[in-house]
């Protein structure tokens, strides 16, 4: 009798994720949220709209909180970029106008307001919002600062901790002001307002990044 050991069975890794299915699910989530609102939105409804099994959703997202955050995050990833207009103030004005236009879209407005309201009672949801939306969109601040430093509009920041704090502050100022004006005050973000706001931010940056007197 042969003593040759049999080869181990190949490991089953499961069906790979489909970008097309993910896109259909996120589109369906945003459409359902606009039509039904947060309270009536269910995973079953999203699955039916996307043409996938409900188990497909649960393999990707634990529940509708995570699903809606990712649906919002995808919009930000797809529609927000930092235009290169040749100067820091013009760059900020451009991204502010993009951001305001994105917030005016019904699917963005409804989804963002819903998850922010829900996150006041859900620490895990707040954490997911920070990682999926806030931290990812800070890339625009970092890119804008890098461009401005190359152009000589802003000084290099030698202290990493101070640079990180400044980046957080810039993001909070821009995001907070635009969200408040569009979603809370319901006022337009037009080129005139965006230009004045960008000038204010650049003036503040000049103060925030200047070296203390007597430093080398």
C-alpha positions as CSV (number, residue, x, y, z in Angstrom):
1,X,0.0,0.0,0.0
2,X,1.4,3.4,-0.9
3,X,2.2,5.7,1.9
4,X,2.3,8.9,-0.2
5,X,0.4,11.7,1.6
6,X,-2.4,13.3,-0.3
7,X,-2.1,17.0,-1.3
8,X,-4.1,19.4,0.8
9,X,-7.3,20.7,-0.7
10,X,-7.1,24.2,-2.2
11,X,-8.3,26.9,0.2
12,X,-11.6,28.4,-0.8
13,X,-11.4,32.2,-0.7
14,X,-14.9,33.0,-1.7
15,X,-16.2,35.2,-4.5
16,X,-14.2,38.4,-4.9
17,X,-16.0,41.7,-4.4
18,X,-17.4,43.3,-7.5
19,X,-16.7,47.0,-8.0
20,X,-19.9,47.1,-10.1
21,X,-22.0,45.6,-7.4
22,X,-20.5,47.9,-4.8
23,X,-21.3,50.9,-6.9
24,X,-24.9,49.7,-7.5
25,X,-25.3,49.2,-3.8
26,X,-24.0,52.7,-2.8
27,X,-26.1,54.3,-5.6
28,X,-29.2,52.4,-4.3
29,X,-28.5,53.5,-0.7
30,X,-28.4,57.2,-1.6
31,X,-31.6,56.9,-3.7
32,X,-33.4,55.1,-1.0
33,X,-32.3,57.5,1.6
34,X,-33.6,60.5,-0.4
35,X,-37.0,58.8,-1.1
36,X,-37.6,57.0,2.3
37,X,-35.5,58.9,4.9
38,X,-33.3,57.5,7.5
39,X,-36.0,55.9,9.7
40,X,-37.6,53.9,6.9
41,X,-34.4,52.9,5.1
42,X,-33.7,49.1,5.4
43,X,-31.0,46.8,4.1
44,X,-33.7,44.8,2.4
45,X,-34.8,47.8,0.4
46,X,-31.3,48.7,-0.7
47,X,-30.7,45.1,-1.7
48,X,-33.8,45.0,-3.8
49,X,-33.0,48.4,-5.5
50,X,-29.4,47.2,-6.2
51,X,-30.5,43.8,-7.5
52,X,-28.4,41.9,-5.1
53,X,-29.1,39.4,-2.2
54,X,-29.3,40.9,1.3
55,X,-26.5,38.6,2.3
56,X,-24.3,40.4,-0.2
57,X,-24.8,43.6,1.8
58,X,-24.1,42.0,5.1
59,X,-20.9,40.5,3.8
60,X,-19.7,44.0,3.2
61,X,-21.4,46.1,5.9
62,X,-22.6,45.2,9.3
63,X,-25.7,47.5,9.1
64,X,-27.2,50.5,7.5
65,X,-25.0,53.0,9.6
66,X,-21.8,51.7,8.0
67,X,-23.5,51.4,4.6
68,X,-24.8,55.0,4.6
69,X,-21.5,56.4,5.7
70,X,-19.7,54.6,2.9
71,X,-22.3,55.9,0.5
72,X,-21.6,59.4,1.5
73,X,-17.8,58.9,1.5
74,X,-18.0,57.6,-2.1
75,X,-19.6,60.9,-3.2
76,X,-16.8,62.9,-1.5
77,X,-14.1,60.7,-3.1
78,X,-15.7,61.0,-6.5
79,X,-16.6,64.7,-6.6
80,X,-14.1,66.6,-4.4
81,X,-10.7,67.5,-5.7
82,X,-8.3,70.4,-5.2
83,X,-8.1,72.4,-8.4
84,X,-4.8,73.9,-9.3
85,X,-5.6,77.5,-10.1
86,X,-2.1,78.8,-9.6
87,X,-2.4,80.2,-6.1
88,X,-3.5,79.2,-2.7
89,X,-6.4,81.6,-2.4
90,X,-7.8,80.6,-5.8
91,X,-7.3,76.9,-5.0
92,X,-9.3,77.3,-1.7
93,X,-12.0,79.2,-3.5
94,X,-12.3,76.4,-6.1
95,X,-12.6,73.5,-3.6
96,X,-15.1,75.5,-1.5
97,X,-17.4,75.9,-4.6
98,X,-17.0,72.2,-5.3
99,X,-17.9,71.3,-1.8
100,X,-20.9,73.5,-1.7
101,X,-22.2,72.1,-4.9
102,X,-21.8,68.6,-3.6
103,X,-23.7,69.5,-0.4
104,X,-26.6,70.9,-2.6
105,X,-27.2,67.5,-4.1
106,X,-30.2,65.9,-2.4
107,X,-28.5,62.5,-1.9
108,X,-25.5,64.2,-0.2
109,X,-27.6,66.6,1.9
110,X,-29.9,63.9,3.1
111,X,-27.3,61.2,3.8
112,X,-24.9,63.6,5.6
113,X,-27.5,65.1,7.8
114,X,-28.8,61.7,8.7
115,X,-25.5,60.1,9.7
116,X,-24.3,63.2,11.6
117,X,-27.6,63.2,13.6
118,X,-27.4,59.5,14.2
119,X,-23.8,59.7,15.3
120,X,-24.7,61.9,18.3
121,X,-25.9,58.7,19.9
122,X,-23.4,56.2,18.4
123,X,-19.7,56.5,19.1
124,X,-18.9,53.7,16.6
125,X,-20.6,55.7,13.9
126,X,-18.7,58.8,14.8
127,X,-15.5,56.9,14.5
128,X,-16.5,55.6,11.1
129,X,-17.4,59.1,9.9
130,X,-14.0,60.3,11.0
131,X,-12.1,57.5,9.2
132,X,-14.2,57.2,6.0
133,X,-14.9,60.9,5.4
134,X,-13.0,63.4,7.6
135,X,-9.6,61.7,7.5
136,X,-9.8,60.9,3.8
137,X,-10.8,64.4,2.8
138,X,-7.9,66.0,4.8
139,X,-5.8,64.9,1.9
140,X,-7.0,68.1,0.1
141,X,-5.7,70.3,2.9
142,X,-2.3,68.5,2.9
143,X,-2.1,68.8,-0.9
144,X,-3.0,72.5,-0.8
145,X,-0.4,73.2,1.8
146,X,2.3,71.3,-0.1
147,X,1.5,73.2,-3.3
148,X,1.5,76.5,-1.4
149,X,4.9,75.7,0.2
150,X,6.4,74.8,-3.2
151,X,5.1,78.2,-4.6
152,X,6.6,80.0,-1.6
153,X,3.2,81.2,-0.4
154,X,3.5,79.3,3.0
155,X,6.6,78.5,5.0
156,X,7.7,74.9,5.6
157,X,6.5,73.7,9.0
158,X,9.4,72.0,10.7
159,X,7.4,70.7,13.7
160,X,5.3,67.7,12.6
161,X,2.9,68.1,15.6
162,X,2.3,71.7,14.9
163,X,1.8,71.0,11.2
164,X,-0.7,68.3,12.0
165,X,-2.6,70.7,14.3
166,X,-2.7,73.4,11.7
167,X,-4.0,70.9,9.0
168,X,-6.8,69.8,11.4
169,X,-7.7,73.5,12.0
170,X,-7.7,74.4,8.3
171,X,-10.0,71.4,7.6
172,X,-12.3,72.2,10.4
173,X,-12.6,75.9,9.4
174,X,-13.3,75.2,5.8
175,X,-15.6,72.2,6.2
176,X,-17.4,73.8,9.2
177,X,-18.1,77.1,7.5
178,X,-19.3,75.5,4.2
179,X,-21.6,72.9,5.9
180,X,-23.0,75.6,8.2
181,X,-23.8,78.0,5.4
182,X,-25.3,75.5,3.0
183,X,-27.1,73.1,5.4
184,X,-27.8,75.2,8.5
185,X,-28.2,78.8,7.3
186,X,-29.4,77.7,3.9
187,X,-27.5,80.5,2.2
188,X,-25.8,80.3,-1.1
189,X,-22.1,79.7,-1.5
190,X,-21.4,81.7,-4.7
191,X,-18.1,82.9,-6.1
192,X,-18.3,86.2,-4.3
193,X,-18.8,84.5,-0.9
194,X,-16.2,81.8,-1.7
195,X,-13.6,84.5,-2.7
196,X,-14.1,86.4,0.5
197,X,-13.9,83.3,2.6
198,X,-10.8,82.1,0.9
199,X,-9.1,85.4,1.5
200,X,-10.0,85.1,5.2
201,X,-8.5,81.6,5.4
202,X,-5.3,82.7,3.7
203,X,-5.0,85.6,6.0
204,X,-5.4,83.3,9.0
205,X,-2.9,80.9,7.6
206,X,-0.3,83.6,7.3
207,X,-0.7,84.2,11.0
208,X,-0.9,80.6,12.1
209,X,2.2,79.5,10.2
210,X,4.5,82.4,10.9
211,X,7.5,81.7,13.1
212,X,7.5,83.2,16.6
213,X,9.6,86.3,17.0
214,X,13.2,85.5,17.8
215,X,13.1,82.0,16.3
216,X,15.7,80.9,13.8
